[in-house]
């Protein structure tokens, strides 16, 4: 089977989810990966990737996401997609030359639109689909926002033939064409056994905007070792160690941490829960991450704090409650990667009418 796999490039979560299934997909099928931005850098370490433009968020001078700058910043790319501009034509030629049986896309706009235009069966595999095609039991105001979000998502990406939605929390589907799976935990994560250390692990997806003087002050006020990933610096400052983003060291530091303070991406929170670590979630200024942070508290996995509201007292209160959260956390043991692969293979068979050969199951741990 020939599969085009398009990956949204903003943030590392999309790439980490892709890497949870891509090695096995590549064993079974001929896979062409298209990605840009952060996803290009992460996936290209182990797989060949064709670079494409990617949508992204743009920030105001105060570091918060600016809707105006985001809309204007993405306008050239959206125009290129809708008017079939230079990049669109290049990517379409690449896909035509590859002659895929199916297109798999993780929130990537070019592959969505080209699949629709060329009549190629399309499967989405992402977390956004949970907000669009599932009921997740939100407070009224967030439920209204979720409805508006789903309208925008469908307008931007259209309607896929099949949907695989991944989440670290429970969600109820509203269509037989949707399959909800657990967090897609990468093999590198499953290979590391968690221990209880003394350090606080900090991860900031956009450190330039998120590592504010307020956050720095809250970290400096604590009396425990802290390891920070994503800040715009490296080195040691007292009890704080600033580390460059790197795959295995980051996994090992999460697994051996006492607790985690991080942004609220679904993939990250799923891996944190896999290791059974309490988390203080600081969502980015977008509905998806706010919902994820809300679910953290609902599950008893930790606390959440809005960006700009972190204080030394809030961080200390979270750390003081670490034993309570640890007792209440139910480690995420679902093998979401295998669930996703099974769903993808079933959907591919349904959409193409082709019988898959040489199915190789992932090791179930």
C-alpha positions as CSV (number, residue, x, y, z in Angstrom):
1,X,0.0,0.0,0.0
2,X,1.2,3.5,-0.8
3,X,0.5,6.2,1.9
4,X,1.1,9.9,1.9
5,X,1.4,11.1,5.5
6,X,1.0,14.9,6.0
7,X,2.0,16.3,9.4
8,X,1.2,19.7,10.8
9,X,4.4,21.4,11.8
10,X,3.6,23.7,14.7
11,X,4.8,22.3,18.0
12,X,6.4,19.0,18.6
13,X,3.3,17.0,19.6
14,X,2.2,16.3,16.1
15,X,5.6,14.9,15.3
16,X,5.7,12.8,18.5
17,X,2.3,11.3,17.6
18,X,3.5,10.6,14.1
19,X,6.6,8.8,15.4
20,X,4.5,6.5,17.5
21,X,3.0,4.9,14.4
22,X,5.3,5.8,11.5
23,X,8.0,3.1,12.1
24,X,5.5,0.3,12.0
25,X,3.6,1.9,9.1
26,X,6.8,2.2,7.1
27,X,7.5,-1.6,7.7
28,X,4.1,-2.5,6.2
29,X,3.7,0.1,3.5
30,X,5.5,2.6,1.2
31,X,5.1,5.9,3.1
32,X,5.8,9.4,1.8
33,X,6.0,11.9,4.7
34,X,5.3,15.6,4.1
35,X,6.0,18.0,7.0
36,X,7.3,21.4,7.9
37,X,8.3,23.5,10.9
38,X,8.9,21.6,14.2
39,X,7.6,18.3,12.7
40,X,10.2,18.4,9.9
41,X,13.1,18.8,12.4
42,X,11.8,16.0,14.7
43,X,10.8,13.4,12.1
44,X,13.7,13.9,9.8
45,X,16.1,12.5,12.5
46,X,14.9,9.0,11.7
47,X,12.8,9.2,8.5
48,X,13.0,10.9,5.1
49,X,10.6,13.9,5.0
50,X,9.6,16.2,2.1
51,X,9.4,19.8,3.4
52,X,6.2,21.7,3.0
53,X,4.9,25.0,4.4
54,X,3.0,24.9,7.7
55,X,0.4,26.9,9.5
56,X,1.3,28.4,12.9
57,X,0.4,30.7,15.7
58,X,1.8,34.2,15.9
59,X,2.4,36.1,19.1
60,X,1.8,39.7,20.3
61,X,4.6,41.7,21.9
62,X,3.4,40.5,25.3
63,X,4.0,36.9,24.3
64,X,0.3,35.9,24.1
65,X,-1.1,34.5,20.9
66,X,-2.4,37.3,18.7
67,X,-5.4,36.3,16.6
68,X,-4.9,39.2,14.2
69,X,-1.2,38.4,13.7
70,X,-2.1,34.7,13.3
71,X,-4.7,35.4,10.7
72,X,-2.5,37.8,8.7
73,X,0.6,35.7,9.1
74,X,-1.1,32.6,7.8
75,X,-2.9,34.4,5.0
76,X,-0.3,33.8,2.3
77,X,-0.3,30.0,3.0
78,X,-4.1,29.9,3.1
79,X,-4.3,31.9,-0.1
80,X,-1.8,29.5,-1.7
81,X,-4.0,26.5,-0.7
82,X,-7.3,28.0,-1.8
83,X,-6.0,29.5,-5.1
84,X,-3.7,26.5,-5.9
85,X,-0.6,28.6,-5.8
86,X,3.1,27.7,-6.4
87,X,3.5,25.6,-3.2
88,X,0.2,23.9,-3.7
89,X,1.0,22.9,-7.2
90,X,4.5,21.6,-6.2
91,X,3.0,19.5,-3.4
92,X,0.2,18.2,-5.6
93,X,2.8,17.1,-8.3
94,X,4.7,15.3,-5.5
95,X,1.6,13.5,-4.4
96,X,0.5,12.6,-8.0
97,X,3.9,11.3,-8.8
98,X,3.8,9.1,-5.7
99,X,0.4,7.7,-6.7
100,X,-0.9,7.0,-3.1
101,X,-3.7,4.6,-2.3
102,X,-4.7,6.8,0.7
103,X,-3.7,10.0,2.4
104,X,-3.2,10.1,6.1
105,X,-3.1,13.6,7.6
106,X,-2.4,15.0,11.1
107,X,-4.0,18.4,10.9
108,X,-2.1,19.3,7.8
109,X,-4.0,21.5,5.4
110,X,-2.3,20.8,2.0
111,X,-2.8,17.0,2.2
112,X,-6.4,17.6,3.3
113,X,-7.2,19.8,0.3
114,X,-5.3,17.8,-2.2
115,X,-6.9,14.5,-1.1
116,X,-10.3,16.1,-1.6
117,X,-9.4,17.6,-5.0
118,X,-7.9,14.4,-6.4
119,X,-10.5,12.1,-4.9
120,X,-8.0,10.1,-2.8
121,X,-9.4,8.5,0.3
122,X,-8.4,10.6,3.4
123,X,-8.0,9.6,7.0
124,X,-7.2,12.1,9.8
125,X,-5.2,11.1,12.8
126,X,-5.0,13.9,15.3
127,X,-6.2,15.3,18.6
128,X,-8.2,18.2,17.2
129,X,-10.8,15.6,16.0
130,X,-11.8,15.0,19.6
131,X,-13.1,18.6,19.8
132,X,-14.9,18.2,16.5
133,X,-16.4,14.7,16.4
134,X,-16.7,13.8,20.1
135,X,-18.6,14.7,23.3
136,X,-16.2,15.3,26.1
137,X,-18.4,16.8,28.9
138,X,-17.3,20.4,29.1
139,X,-18.7,23.3,31.1
140,X,-21.4,25.2,29.1
141,X,-19.2,28.1,27.9
142,X,-16.4,25.8,26.8
143,X,-19.0,23.6,25.1
144,X,-20.2,26.6,23.1
145,X,-16.6,27.4,22.2
146,X,-16.1,23.8,21.2
147,X,-19.0,24.0,18.8
148,X,-17.6,27.2,17.2
149,X,-14.2,25.5,17.0
150,X,-15.6,22.5,15.2
151,X,-17.2,24.8,12.6
152,X,-13.8,26.5,11.9
153,X,-12.0,23.1,11.8
154,X,-14.5,21.8,9.2
155,X,-14.3,25.0,7.1
156,X,-10.5,24.8,7.1
157,X,-9.9,21.1,6.6
158,X,-13.1,19.8,5.1
159,X,-14.5,16.3,5.9
160,X,-12.3,13.3,6.0
161,X,-13.5,9.9,5.0
162,X,-12.5,8.4,8.3
163,X,-11.2,9.9,11.6
164,X,-8.9,8.5,14.2
165,X,-8.9,10.8,17.3
166,X,-6.4,10.4,20.1
167,X,-6.9,11.7,23.6
168,X,-5.5,11.1,27.1
169,X,-9.1,11.4,28.5
170,X,-12.4,9.7,27.6
171,X,-14.4,11.0,24.7
172,X,-17.6,9.7,23.1
173,X,-17.8,9.6,19.3
174,X,-20.7,11.0,17.4
175,X,-20.1,9.0,14.1
176,X,-19.4,5.5,13.1
177,X,-16.6,6.9,10.9
178,X,-14.7,8.1,14.0
179,X,-12.5,5.9,16.2
180,X,-11.1,7.2,19.6
181,X,-7.8,5.8,20.7
182,X,-5.7,6.3,23.8
183,X,-2.4,8.4,23.8
184,X,0.0,7.2,21.1
185,X,3.0,6.5,23.3
186,X,6.3,6.2,21.4
187,X,8.5,3.1,21.6
188,X,11.3,5.3,23.2
189,X,8.9,6.3,26.0
190,X,7.7,2.7,26.6
191,X,11.3,1.6,26.9
192,X,11.9,3.8,30.0
193,X,10.7,2.7,33.4
194,X,9.5,5.6,35.7
195,X,11.2,6.3,39.0
196,X,10.5,9.0,41.6
197,X,13.3,11.5,41.7
198,X,13.4,14.9,43.5
199,X,13.5,17.3,40.5
200,X,10.7,19.3,38.9
201,X,10.6,18.8,35.1
202,X,9.6,22.0,33.2
203,X,8.7,21.9,29.5
204,X,7.7,25.0,27.5
205,X,6.6,24.5,23.9
206,X,7.4,28.1,23.0
207,X,10.0,29.2,25.5
208,X,10.7,32.5,23.9
209,X,7.1,33.6,24.6
210,X,6.3,31.4,27.6
211,X,9.5,31.6,29.7
212,X,8.5,35.0,31.2
213,X,10.1,36.8,34.2
214,X,7.0,35.7,36.1
215,X,7.7,32.0,35.4
216,X,11.4,32.4,36.1
217,X,10.6,34.1,39.5
218,X,8.2,31.2,40.4
219,X,10.9,28.6,39.6
220,X,13.6,30.4,41.5
221,X,11.5,30.6,44.6
222,X,11.3,26.9,44.9
223,X,13.6,24.7,47.0
224,X,14.1,21.7,44.8
225,X,16.2,20.9,41.7
226,X,14.5,22.0,38.5
227,X,15.3,20.9,34.9
228,X,13.9,23.2,32.2
229,X,13.4,22.3,28.6
230,X,12.3,24.9,26.0
231,X,13.7,28.0,27.6
232,X,15.7,30.3,25.4
233,X,18.9,29.5,27.3
234,X,21.1,26.6,28.4
235,X,23.3,26.1,31.4
236,X,22.9,26.2,35.2
237,X,21.6,29.0,37.4
238,X,21.6,27.9,41.1
239,X,19.2,25.0,41.5
240,X,17.8,25.4,37.9
241,X,19.4,23.5,35.0
242,X,18.4,24.8,31.5
243,X,18.7,22.0,29.0
244,X,18.5,21.9,25.2
245,X,15.5,20.1,23.7
246,X,16.6,16.5,23.0
247,X,14.5,13.4,22.7
248,X,15.9,10.7,25.0
249,X,17.3,13.0,27.8
250,X,13.9,14.7,28.0
251,X,12.0,11.3,28.2
252,X,14.4,10.1,31.0
253,X,14.0,13.4,32.9
254,X,10.2,13.1,32.8
255,X,10.3,9.5,33.9
256,X,12.6,10.2,36.9
257,X,10.9,13.5,37.9
258,X,9.0,14.2,41.1
259,X,6.4,16.2,39.1
260,X,6.0,18.2,35.9
261,X,5.1,21.8,35.0
262,X,4.4,22.1,31.3
263,X,2.2,23.4,28.6
264,X,-0.9,21.4,27.8
265,X,-0.5,19.6,24.5
266,X,-2.4,16.3,24.3
267,X,0.7,14.2,23.3
268,X,2.8,15.5,26.1
269,X,0.1,15.1,28.8
270,X,-0.5,11.5,27.6
271,X,3.2,10.7,28.0
272,X,3.3,12.4,31.4
273,X,0.3,10.3,32.5
274,X,2.0,7.2,31.1
275,X,4.8,7.8,33.6
276,X,2.3,8.5,36.4
277,X,3.6,12.0,37.1
278,X,1.5,14.9,38.5
279,X,1.4,17.9,36.2
280,X,0.8,21.6,36.6
281,X,-0.6,22.4,33.2
282,X,-0.2,26.0,31.8
283,X,-2.2,25.9,28.6
284,X,-1.4,28.0,25.6
285,X,-4.0,30.5,24.6
286,X,-6.1,28.1,22.5
287,X,-9.2,26.1,23.2
288,X,-7.6,22.7,22.7
289,X,-5.0,23.2,25.4
290,X,-7.5,24.9,27.8
291,X,-9.7,21.8,27.5
292,X,-6.7,19.5,28.0
293,X,-5.7,21.5,31.1
294,X,-9.3,21.2,32.4
295,X,-9.2,17.5,31.9
296,X,-6.0,17.3,34.0
297,X,-7.9,18.6,37.0
298,X,-11.0,16.5,36.2
299,X,-8.8,13.3,36.2
300,X,-7.1,14.3,39.4
301,X,-3.8,14.3,37.5
302,X,-2.8,17.7,38.9
303,X,-3.7,21.4,38.5
304,X,-3.9,24.0,35.8
305,X,-2.9,27.6,35.8
306,X,-3.6,30.2,33.2
307,X,-0.7,31.8,31.4
308,X,0.3,35.0,33.3
309,X,-1.2,33.8,36.6
310,X,1.6,31.6,37.9
311,X,3.1,32.6,41.2
312,X,5.6,31.0,43.6
313,X,2.7,30.2,45.9
314,X,0.7,28.4,43.2
315,X,3.7,26.3,42.2
316,X,4.5,25.5,45.8
317,X,0.9,24.5,46.5
318,X,1.1,22.1,43.5
319,X,4.3,20.6,44.7
320,X,2.9,20.2,48.3
321,X,0.0,18.2,46.8
322,X,2.3,16.0,44.8
323,X,1.8,12.9,47.0
324,X,-1.9,13.4,46.8
325,X,-1.9,13.6,43.0
326,X,0.5,10.6,42.7
327,X,-1.9,8.4,44.8
328,X,-4.8,9.4,42.7
329,X,-3.2,9.1,39.2
330,X,-4.2,6.1,37.3
331,X,-1.3,5.4,35.0
332,X,-2.2,5.5,31.3
333,X,-1.6,1.9,30.3
334,X,-3.7,1.8,27.1
335,X,-1.5,1.0,24.1
336,X,-2.8,3.9,22.0
337,X,-0.2,3.4,19.3
338,X,-1.4,-0.2,18.6
339,X,-5.0,1.0,18.8
340,X,-4.3,3.7,16.3
341,X,-2.5,1.3,13.9
342,X,-5.4,-1.2,14.1
343,X,-7.9,1.6,13.4
344,X,-5.8,3.0,10.5
345,X,-5.3,-0.4,8.9
346,X,-9.0,-1.2,9.2
347,X,-10.0,2.2,7.7
348,X,-7.4,1.8,4.9
349,X,-8.9,-1.6,4.0
350,X,-12.5,-0.1,4.1
351,X,-11.6,2.8,1.8
352,X,-9.4,1.1,-0.7
353,X,-11.0,-2.4,-0.8
354,X,-7.5,-3.8,-0.7
355,X,-6.5,-6.7,1.6
356,X,-3.5,-5.8,3.7
357,X,-0.7,-8.3,3.8
358,X,2.0,-8.9,6.4
359,X,0.3,-7.3,9.3
360,X,2.8,-7.1,12.1
361,X,1.5,-6.2,15.5
362,X,3.3,-3.8,17.8
363,X,4.7,-5.3,21.0
364,X,2.1,-4.9,23.6
365,X,3.5,-3.8,26.9
